[in-house]
Amino acid sequence: MNQKNFNTIGIGVTFSPNLKANICQSARLALLFKASLVLIHVGEASKEKTATFDSHLAPFLKDGLRAKVVFSPGEPVGAILESVKQNGVDLLILGALQRENFLKYYIGSIARKITRKASCSVMLLINPSIEPLPCKHIVVNGLEDEKTPLTISAAFFVANALSSEKITIVEEVYNTDIGNVQDDKSLRKSTLLKEKISRREDSRIQKILEDIPQKHKKNKLVATQPIFGKRGYSIGHYAEVARADLLVMNAPKASGFWDRLFPHDLEHILTELPTDILIIQ
């Protein structure tokens, strides 16, 4: 299994109240991941803008951060995606508002389009912080999918870099796989089937975990959690209830029926944003 590393981090920066927090958080991640940082600003360059960006970056440059600022005039989605391509970005960070008046506009018009079209992984930050905050608990999807091993690998890579204490791998199972419960007999049948599916899913996840580098698993509490329900909604709800600091998900498959797949897997999560989200491409 290929290991997921991030070598170049990009962040879309605007002159919002969260500007300094977004830059500080992305700079810390770049240092922890041993990556370079590209600040992407959609707009014309100016001395004032450059001075502001440089002042926020200065403390991290002293710590060895490799960073540059890119000015990309034009339509936001296209300008950011083009900068991602030109600068070899493999993780794009975007600030996001959680359940605010502009959530629908921001996520619908900017982040969702970028998430769909980006050739790299995407992280959505809902609570960027100027000062470092611990990332204690990471939740990652354990879907039976060809992308899942790489996504779980990325979750462990991030957990190791952030010194996270716990990783929970959530195995979402469609309710249709266990049938309808109508009486005591069907309830018993459903319960036995759930147990069988849970054992099967756990066995599959354990095989994936065998390929994770031991250094990434060291001092980590690793748990598995089967959930029976609507895909996307279930794991998003679990991450919120479990107070996860980061939710790691597969990127949706790019195909002819993209728009049918996307709502099932990420629509609820991107609308509600239970926590910071990392979508692995």
SERO-4910 file (N, C-alpha, C, O; in steps of 0.05 Angstrom, whole numbers):
BEGIN
 pado doro    nc1    nc2    nc3   cac1   cac2   cac3    cc1    cc2    cc3    oc1    oc2    oc3
  Met    A     17    -24      0      0      0      0     18     25      0     36     27     16
  Asn    A     11     44    -18     26     69    -18     20     86      6     -3     86     16
  Gln    A     40     99     17     37    116     40     31    145     30     43    154     11
  Lys    A     12    158     43      5    185     35     21    205     50     21    206     75
  Asn    A     36    222     35     51    244     47     42    270     33     32    269     10
  Phe    A     45    292     46     39    318     35     65    334     33     77    340     53
  Asn    A     73    340      8     98    354      4     94    385      0    112    400      7
  Thr    A     72    392    -12     66    420    -17     38    426     -9     19    415    -20
  Ile    A     35    444     11      8    452     21      1    479      9     17    497     10
  Gly    A    -23    481     -1    -33    507    -10    -56    515      7    -71    498     17
  Ile    A    -60    541     10    -83    551     25    -94    576     11    -79    594      4
  Gly    A   -120    576      7   -133    599     -5   -137    620     17   -150    615     37
  Val    A   -126    644     13   -127    665     33   -142    689     23   -137    699      1
  Thr    A   -160    699     40   -174    723     34   -172    741     59   -164    732     80
  Phe    A   -178    767     56   -175    785     78   -201    784     95   -217    803     96
  Ser    A   -204    762    109   -227    758    127   -217    759    155   -193    760    160
  Pro    A   -235    759    175   -226    759    203   -209    735    211   -194    736    230
  Asn    A   -211    713    195   -196    689    201   -169    688    186   -156    667    187
  Leu    A   -161    709    173   -137    708    157   -113    699    173    -99    680    165
  Lys    A   -107    712    195    -84    705    210    -85    676    221    -66    662    220
  Ala    A   -109    668    231   -113    641    241   -109    620    220    -96    600    224
  Asn    A   -120    626    196   -116    607    173    -87    603    166    -78    581    161
  Ile    A    -72    626    164    -44    624    157    -28    610    179    -11    594    173
  Cys    A    -34    617    204    -19    604    226    -24    574    227     -5    558    230
  Gln    A    -49    566    223    -54    537    224    -42    522    200    -31    501    204
  Ser    A    -44    534    176    -32    520    153     -1    520    155     11    501    146
  Ala    A     10    541    166     40    542    170     49    520    189     69    507    185
  Arg    A     34    517    211     41    496    231     39    469    218     57    452    222
  Leu    A     18    464    202     15    438    189     38    433    169     49    411    168
  Ala    A     46    454    155     68    451    136     94    443    150    109    426    141
  Leu    A     99    456    173    123    449    189    121    420    199    141    406    198
  Leu    A     98    413    209     95    386    220     97    364    198    108    343    203
  Phe    A     86    370    175     87    351    152    113    353    137    118    338    118
  Lys    A    131    372    145    156    377    130    150    384    101    163    374     83
  Ala    A    130    401     97    121    409     70    126    439     66    130    454     85
  Ser    A    126    447     41    127    476     34     98    486     34     79    471     32
  Leu    A     96    513     36     69    525     38     66    546     16     84    563     11
  Val    A     43    545      2     37    565    -18     11    579    -10    -10    567     -8
  Leu    A     13    605     -6    -10    622      0    -22    631    -27     -8    644    -43
  Ile    A    -47    624    -32    -60    630    -58    -81    652    -52   -101    647    -39
  His    A    -76    676    -63    -95    697    -60   -108    704    -87    -94    710   -106
  Val    A   -135    702    -88   -149    708   -113   -152    739   -114   -169    750   -101
  Gly    A   -136    751   -130   -136    780   -132   -109    791   -142    -90    776   -144
  Glu    A   -109    817   -146    -84    830   -156    -64    833   -133    -72    836   -109
  Ala    A    -39    833   -140    -18    837   -120    -16    866   -112    -22    884   -128
  Ser    A     -8    871    -87     -2    899    -78     18    897    -55     21    876    -42
  Lys    A     32    919    -51     52    920    -29     38    915     -2     50    902     16
  Glu    A     14    927      2      0    924     27     -7    895     33     -3    886     55
  Lys    A    -18    881     13    -25    853     16     -1    836     22     -1    820     41
  Thr    A     20    841      7     45    825     11     56    829     39     65    810     52
  Ala    A     56    854     48     66    860     75     50    846     97     61    836    116
  Thr    A     23    845     93      6    831    112     12    801    113     15    790    135
  Phe    A     14    789     90     20    760     89     47    755    101     50    736    117
  Asp    A     67    771     94     94    767    104     95    769    135    110    755    148
  Ser    A     80    788    146     80    792    175     69    767    189     79    760    211
  His    A     48    755    178     36    731    190     55    707    187     55    689    204
  Leu    A     70    706    166     87    683    161    114    685    176    127    665    181
  Ala    A    122    709    183    149    714    194    157    695    217    179    684    216
  Pro    A    140    690    237    149    673    259    154    644    250    172    631    261
  Phe    A    140    635    229    143    608    220    167    606    201    180    585    199
  Leu    A    173    627    187    197    627    170    222    625    187    242    612    179
  Lys    A    222    636    211    244    633    229    248    604    238    270    596    245
  Asp    A    226    589    238    227    561    246    234    542    222    235    518    225
  Gly    A    239    555    199    248    539    176    226    534    155    230    518    137
  Leu    A    203    547    158    182    543    138    190    553    111    202    575    109
  Arg    A    185    537     91    189    546     63    162    555     52    143    538     50
  Ala    A    159    580     45    133    591     37    136    612     16    156    625     13
  Lys    A    114    614      0    112    636    -19     83    644    -23     65    629    -16
  Val    A     79    668    -34     53    678    -38     48    680    -68     65    689    -83
  Val    A     24    670    -77     17    671   -105     -8    687   -108    -28    682    -95
  Phe    A     -8    707   -126    -31    723   -131    -44    713   -157    -30    712   -178
  Ser    A    -70    707   -156    -83    695   -180   -109    710   -185   -130    702   -175
  Pro    A   -108    731   -201   -133    745   -208   -152    727   -224   -143    710   -239
  Gly    A   -177    732   -221   -197    717   -236   -219    705   -219   -222    713   -196
  Glu    A   -234    687   -231   -256    674   -217   -245    655   -196   -226    640   -202
  Pro    A   -255    656   -171   -242    642   -149   -236    612   -154   -214    603   -149
  Val    A   -256    597   -162   -252    568   -165   -231    562   -186   -212    547   -180
  Gly    A   -233    574   -209   -214    569   -231   -186    579   -223   -166    566   -229
  Ala    A   -184    602   -210   -158    614   -203   -144    596   -183   -120    591   -185
  Ile    A   -159    586   -163   -147    569   -142   -138    542   -154   -116    533   -149
  Leu    A   -155    530   -170   -148    504   -182   -124    507   -201   -108    488   -202
  Glu    A   -122    529   -215   -100    532   -233    -74    536   -217    -53    525   -224
  Ser    A    -75    551   -195    -52    554   -178    -44    528   -165    -20    522   -162
  Val    A    -63    511   -158    -57    485   -146    -41    469   -166    -21    456   -159
  Lys    A    -50    469   -192    -36    454   -213     -8    465   -218     11    450   -220
  Gln    A     -6    491   -220     20    503   -227     41    500   -205     65    499   -211
  Asn    A     32    499   -181     51    498   -158     54    470   -146     67    467   -125
  Gly    A     42    450   -159     45    422   -149     34    418   -121     45    402   -106
  Val    A     12    431   -115      0    428    -88    -13    400    -86    -28    392   -104
  Asp    A     -7    386    -64    -20    360    -60    -39    360    -36    -53    340    -31
  Leu    A    -40    383    -22    -61    387     -1    -69    416     -1    -53    434      3
  Leu    A    -95    421     -7   -106    448     -8   -123    452     17   -141    437     22
  Ile    A   -117    474     31   -132    481     55   -150    504     49   -142    524     37
  Leu    A   -175    502     58   -195    523     54   -208    529     81   -216    510     95
  Gly    A   -211    554     87   -227    562    111   -256    558    105   -265    562     82
  Ala    A   -272    552    125   -301    548    121   -315    558    146   -305    557    168
  Leu    A   -340    567    142   -357    575    164   -375    552    172   -386    538    155
  Gln    A   -379    549    198   -396    527    208   -424    538    215   -427    553    234
  Arg    A   -444    529    200   -472    536    206   -475    566    209   -488    576    228
  Glu    A   -465    581    190   -468    610    191   -485    619    167   -491    603    150
  Asn    A   -492    645    166   -509    655    145   -497    650    118   -511    646     98
  Phe    A   -470    652    116   -457    650     90   -448    621     84   -434    616     64
  Leu    A   -455    602    102   -446    575     98   -454    564     71   -438    553     56
  Lys    A   -480    567     64   -490    556     39   -475    568     16   -468    553     -3
  Tyr    A   -471    594     16   -457    607     -6   -428    597     -8   -419    589    -29
  Tyr    A   -414    597     15   -386    591     14   -382    562      6   -367    556    -13
  Ile    A   -395    544     20   -391    515     14   -402    509    -14   -390    494    -29
  Gly    A   -426    519    -20   -439    512    -45   -424    523    -69   -421    510    -89
  Ser    A   -415    548    -67   -404    561    -90   -373    559    -93   -363    560   -115
  Ile    A   -360    555    -71   -330    555    -72   -319    527    -64   -309    513    -81
  Ala    A   -322    521    -38   -308    497    -28   -319    471    -42   -303    453    -48
  Arg    A   -345    470    -46   -356    445    -57   -346    442    -86   -339    419    -94
  Lys    A   -346    463   -102   -336    461   -129   -306    454   -130   -298    437   -146
  Ile    A   -291    466   -112   -262    459   -111   -258    431   -102   -242    417   -114
  Thr    A   -274    422    -82   -272    394    -73   -278    374    -96   -264    354    -98
  Arg    A   -297    381   -112   -305    363   -134   -283    362   -156   -278    341   -167
  Lys    A   -271    385   -161   -253    387   -184   -224    385   -178   -207    381   -196
  Ala    A   -216    388   -152   -188    389   -145   -174    362   -151   -186    341   -147
  Ser    A   -150    364   -161   -134    341   -166   -118    332   -142   -103    313   -143
  Cys    A   -121    347   -119   -107    341    -95   -126    337    -72   -150    341    -75
  Ser    A   -115    329    -49   -131    327    -25   -139    355    -15   -126    375    -21
  Val    A   -162    357     -1   -172    382      8   -179    381     38   -190    361     48
  Met    A   -170    401     53   -177    403     81   -194    428     86   -187    450     77
  Leu    A   -217    425     99   -235    447    106   -232    453    135   -236    435    152
  Leu    A   -225    477    142   -221    486    170   -245    502    179   -253    521    166
  Ile    A   -258    493    201   -280    508    211   -272    525    236   -285    545    242
  Asn    A   -251    517    249   -242    532    273   -212    536    273   -198    526    290
  Pro    A   -202    551    253   -173    556    253   -165    572    277   -180    588    288
  Ser    A   -140    567    286   -131    580    311   -104    592    308    -86    580    295
  Ile    A   -100    615    319    -74    628    318    -54    612    335    -31    608    327
  Glu    A    -63    604    359    -47    587    376    -52    558    371    -75    551    364
  Pro    A    -32    541    374    -37    512    368    -57    499    387    -55    504    412
  Leu    A    -75    483    377    -94    468    393    -89    438    388    -82    431    365
  Pro    A    -93    422    408    -88    393    404   -108    380    386   -132    388    386
  Cys    A    -99    361    370   -117    344    354   -117    316    367   -100    300    359
  Lys    A   -134    312    386   -133    287    402   -146    263    388   -136    241    390
  His    A   -168    268    374   -184    245    363   -189    249    333   -201    269    325
  Ile    A   -181    230    317   -186    231    289   -205    208    282   -201    185    290
  Val    A   -226    214    266   -244    194    256   -240    192    226   -238    212    212
  Val    A   -238    167    216   -233    162    188   -253    141    177   -259    122    191
  Asn    A   -262    145    152   -280    126    141   -266     99    135   -242     99    127
  Gly    A   -280     77    139   -270     51    133   -286     37    112   -289     12    113
  Leu    A   -297     52     94   -314     41     73   -300     19     57   -275     19     54
  Glu    A   -315      0     48   -304    -21     30   -301     -8      2   -319    -10    -14
  Asp    A   -278      3     -2   -273     18    -27   -243     17    -33   -227     16    -14
  Glu    A   -236     18    -58   -208     16    -66   -191     40    -56   -167     38    -53
  Lys    A   -205     63    -50   -190     86    -40   -185     85    -10   -168     99      1
  Thr    A   -200     68      4   -199     69     34   -172     63     46   -164     76     65
  Pro    A   -157     43     36   -130     38     48   -113     63     48    -99     69     68
  Leu    A   -113     78     26    -97    103     25   -107    124     44    -91    139     56
  Thr    A   -133    126     46   -145    145     64   -139    139     94   -132    157    109
  Ile    A   -140    113    101   -133    106    128   -103    111    133    -95    120    154
  Ser    A    -86    105    113    -58    110    115    -53    140    120    -36    148    136
  Ala    A    -68    157    105    -65    186    109    -73    195    137    -61    212    149
  Ala    A    -94    183    147   -104    189    174    -82    183    195    -78    199    214
  Phe    A    -68    161    192    -47    154    210    -22    172    207     -9    179    226
  Phe    A    -16    179    182      5    198    177      0    225    191     18    236    204
  Val    A    -25    235    188    -32    260    201    -32    257    231    -22    274    246
  Ala    A    -43    234    241    -43    230    270    -15    229    282    -11    239    304
  Asn    A      3    217    267     31    216    277     43    244    278     57    251    297
  Ala    A     38    260    257     49    287    256     37    305    277     51    323    288
  Leu    A     12    301    283     -2    318    302     -2    307    331    -14    319    349
  Ser    A     11    284    334     12    271    361    -16    265    371    -22    269    395
  Ser    A    -34    257    354    -61    250    362    -61    225    379    -44    207    376
  Glu    A    -80    224    398    -81    201    417    -98    178    407    -93    155    414
  Lys    A   -118    184    391   -138    164    384   -146    166    355   -150    188    344
  Ile    A   -150    143    342   -161    141    315   -184    121    316   -181     99    325
  Thr    A   -207    130    306   -230    112    304   -236    108    274   -241    127    260
  Ile    A   -237     83    266   -243     76    238   -272     68    237   -280     48    249
  Val    A   -288     84    223   -317     79    222   -325     64    197   -319     72    175
  Glu    A   -337     41    202   -346     23    180   -376     28    175   -392     17    190
  Glu    A   -382     44    155   -411     50    150   -423     27    133   -411     19    113
  Val    A   -446     18    142   -460     -3    127   -488      6    122   -502     16    139
  Tyr    A   -497      3     97   -524     11     89   -544     -5    105   -541    -29    109
  Asn    A   -565      9    114   -587     -6    128   -600    -27    110   -610    -47    120
  Thr    A   -599    -22     84   -612    -41     66   -597    -68     66   -609    -89     58
  Asp    A   -572    -69     76   -558    -94     78   -568   -112    100   -561   -136    100
  Ile    A   -584   -102    118   -593   -118    140   -623   -122    140   -634   -136    158
  Gly    A   -637   -111    121   -666   -116    118   -682   -100    138   -671    -85    154
  Asn    A   -709   -103    136   -727    -89    154   -734   -106    178   -737   -130    176
  Val    A   -737    -93    201   -746   -106    226   -776   -102    229   -785    -80    232
  Gln    A   -791   -125    229   -820   -123    231   -831   -138    256   -853   -131    265
  Asp    A   -816   -157    266   -825   -173    289   -801   -184    304   -778   -178    296
  Asp    A   -806   -200    324   -784   -211    340   -765   -229    324   -741   -228    327
  Lys    A   -777   -244    306   -761   -262    289   -742   -246    271   -718   -252    269
  Ser    A   -753   -226    258   -736   -210    240   -716   -193    256   -694   -187    246
  Leu    A   -723   -186    281   -704   -172    298   -680   -189    305   -657   -180    304
  Arg    A   -685   -215    312   -663   -233    318   -646   -238    293   -621   -238    295
  Lys    A   -659   -241    271   -644   -245    246   -627   -221    239   -604   -223    231
  Ser    A   -639   -197    243   -624   -172    238   -600   -170    257   -578   -161    248
  Thr    A   -604   -176    282   -582   -174    302   -559   -193    295   -536   -185    296
  Leu    A   -566   -218    287   -545   -237    280   -530   -228    255   -506   -231    253
  Leu    A   -545   -217    236   -533   -207    211   -514   -183    217   -493   -181    205
  Lys    A   -523   -166    235   -506   -143    242   -480   -153    254   -458   -142    248
  Glu    A   -481   -173    272   -458   -184    284   -439   -196    263   -415   -193    265
  Lys    A   -451   -210    244   -435   -223    223   -421   -202    206   -397   -204    200
  Ile    A   -436   -181    198   -425   -159    182   -403   -145    197   -382   -138    186
  Ser    A   -407   -140    223   -387   -126    240   -361   -142    241   -340   -130    239
  Arg    A   -363   -169    244   -339   -185    245   -325   -184    218   -300   -183    217
  Arg    A   -340   -185    196   -328   -184    170   -314   -158    165   -292   -157    154
  Glu    A   -327   -136    172   -316   -109    168   -291   -106    185   -271    -95    176
  Asp    A   -292   -115    210   -269   -112    227   -245   -128    216   -222   -119    218
  Ser    A   -250   -151    205   -228   -167    194   -216   -153    170   -191   -153    167
  Arg    A   -232   -140    154   -222   -125    131   -205   -102    139   -184    -97    128
  Ile    A   -214    -88    160   -199    -65    170   -172    -73    182   -152    -60    178
  Gln    A   -172    -96    197   -148   -105    209   -126   -111    188   -103   -107    193
  Lys    A   -135   -121    165   -116   -127    143   -103   -101    133    -80   -100    126
  Ile    A   -119    -80    131   -109    -54    123    -89    -43    143    -68    -32    136
  Leu    A    -95    -47    169    -78    -36    190    -51    -50    191    -31    -39    200
  Glu    A    -50    -75    181    -24    -89    181     -4    -75    163     20    -78    168
  Asp    A    -13    -60    143      6    -46    125     13    -18    134     29     -5    121
  Ile    A      1     -9    156      8     18    166     35     17    180     39     -1    196
  Pro    A     53     36    174     79     35    188     76     35    218     59     50    229
  Gln    A     92     20    231     90     17    260     94     44    274     82     49    295
  Lys    A    112     61    263    117     87    276     92    105    276     89    122    293
  His    A     74    100    256     50    116    255     29    106    274     10    120    281
  Lys    A     32     81    283     12     69    302     21     70    331      6     65    349
  Lys    A     46     78    335     57     78    362     42     98    380     37    121    372
  Asn    A     36     89    404     22    105    424     -5    116    414    -13    138    423
  Lys    A    -18    101    397    -44    108    388    -65     88    397    -61     64    396
  Leu    A    -87     98    407   -110     81    413   -126     79    388   -138     98    378
  Val    A   -127     55    376   -140     50    351   -166     35    356   -165     13    367
  Ala    A   -188     46    347   -214     33    352   -229     30    325   -224     46    307
  Thr    A   -246     10    323   -264      7    300   -292     10    309   -299      1    331
  Gln    A   -309     22    292   -337     27    300   -355     22    276   -357     39    258
  Pro    A   -369     -1    275   -389     -6    254   -414     11    259   -423     13    281
  Ile    A   -424     24    238   -448     40    240   -467     32    217   -459     31    194
  Phe    A   -491     27    225   -511     20    205   -530     44    200   -544     52    219
  Gly    A   -529     54    176   -546     78    171   -539     90    144   -528     76    127
  Lys    A   -547    115    140   -543    128    115   -514    137    112   -504    152    130
  Arg    A   -501    129     91   -473    135     88   -468    166     86   -484    180     74
  Gly    A   -447    175     98   -442    204     99   -455    216    123   -441    228    140
  Tyr    A   -481    214    125   -495    225    149   -486    211    174   -481    224    194
  Ser    A   -484    184    173   -477    169    197   -449    176    208   -447    181    232
  Ile    A   -429    177    190   -402    183    200   -400    212    209   -385    218    228
  Gly    A   -414    230    195   -413    258    203   -426    261    231   -415    276    248
  His    A   -448    248    236   -461    249    262   -443    237    283   -441    247    305
  Tyr    A   -431    214    276   -413    201    296   -390    220    303   -383    222    327
  Ala    A   -377    232    283   -355    250    288   -363    273    307   -347    281    324
  Glu    A   -387    283    303   -397    305    320   -402    295    348   -393    308    367
  Val    A   -415    272    351   -422    262    378   -396    254    393   -393    259    417
  Ala    A   -377    242    378   -351    234    390   -332    257    395   -311    254    406
  Arg    A   -340    281    386   -324    305    389   -297    302    376   -276    309    388
  Ala    A   -297    290    352   -272    287    338   -260    314    330   -275    333    325
  Asp    A   -234    315    329   -221    340    321   -216    341    291   -212    363    279
  Leu    A   -217    318    278   -213    317    249   -228    292    238   -226    271    249
  Leu    A   -242    296    215   -255    274    201   -241    270    174   -239    289    159
  Val    A   -232    246    169   -217    240    144   -235    223    127   -245    202    135
  Met    A   -239    231    102   -257    217     83   -244    212     56   -226    226     48
  Asn    A   -254    191     42   -247    187     14   -258    210     -2   -280    221      4
  Ala    A   -244    218    -23   -256    236    -43   -276    221    -59   -272    197    -64
  Pro    A   -298    234    -67   -318    220    -84   -306    211   -110   -287    223   -120
  Lys    A   -317    191   -122   -308    181   -148   -317    200   -170   -340    208   -171
  Ala    A   -299    207   -187   -306    223   -211   -316    204   -232   -302    188   -243
  Ser    A   -342    207   -238   -354    190   -258   -378    204   -271   -384    226   -264
  Gly    A   -391    190   -289   -414    201   -302   -437    206   -284   -455    222   -289
  Phe    A   -438    191   -262   -460    195   -243   -451    208   -217   -461    202   -196
  Trp    A   -431    226   -220   -419    240   -197   -440    253   -180   -440    251   -155
  Asp    A   -459    268   -193   -478    283   -177   -497    266   -161   -509    275   -142
  Arg    A   -499    240   -168   -515    223   -152   -499    212   -129   -510    208   -107
  Leu    A   -473    207   -133   -456    196   -112   -450    218    -91   -450    212    -67
  Phe    A   -444    242   -100   -434    262    -82   -453    268    -59   -444    269    -36
  Pro    A   -479    271    -64   -497    277    -41   -498    254    -21   -500    259      3
  His    A   -496    229    -30   -497    206    -12   -474    206      7   -478    199     31
  Asp    A   -450    214     -1   -426    210     15   -418    236     30   -410    234     53
  Leu    A   -419    259     17   -408    283     29   -427    306     31   -420    326     45
  Glu    A   -450    305     19   -468    328     20   -475    336     48   -473    360     55
  His    A   -482    317     65   -489    324     92   -465    334    108   -467    354    123
  Ile    A   -443    322    104   -419    330    118   -411    358    111   -404    374    128
  Leu    A   -411    365     85   -403    391     76   -423    412     84   -417    436     86
  Thr    A   -448    404     88   -469    424     96   -467    429    126   -470    452    134
  Glu    A   -463    408    142   -463    412    171   -435    417    182   -432    431    202
  Leu    A   -414    406    169   -386    409    179   -384    404    209   -382    423    224
  Pro    A   -386    379    217   -384    372    245   -357    378    258   -356    382    282
  Thr    A   -337    379    242   -310    385    251   -292    392    227   -303    393    205
  Asp    A   -267    396    231   -249    399    207   -250    374    191   -251    352    201
  Ile    A   -249    377    164   -252    355    146   -227    353    128   -218    373    118
  Leu    A   -217    328    125   -195    323    106   -205    303     86   -212    280     94
  Ile    A   -206    311     61   -216    294     40   -192    284     23   -179    301     10
  Ile    A   -187    259     23   -163    248     10   -168    241    -19   -186    225    -25
  Gln    A   -152    252    -36   -154    247    -65   -134    225    -72   -132    218    -96
***
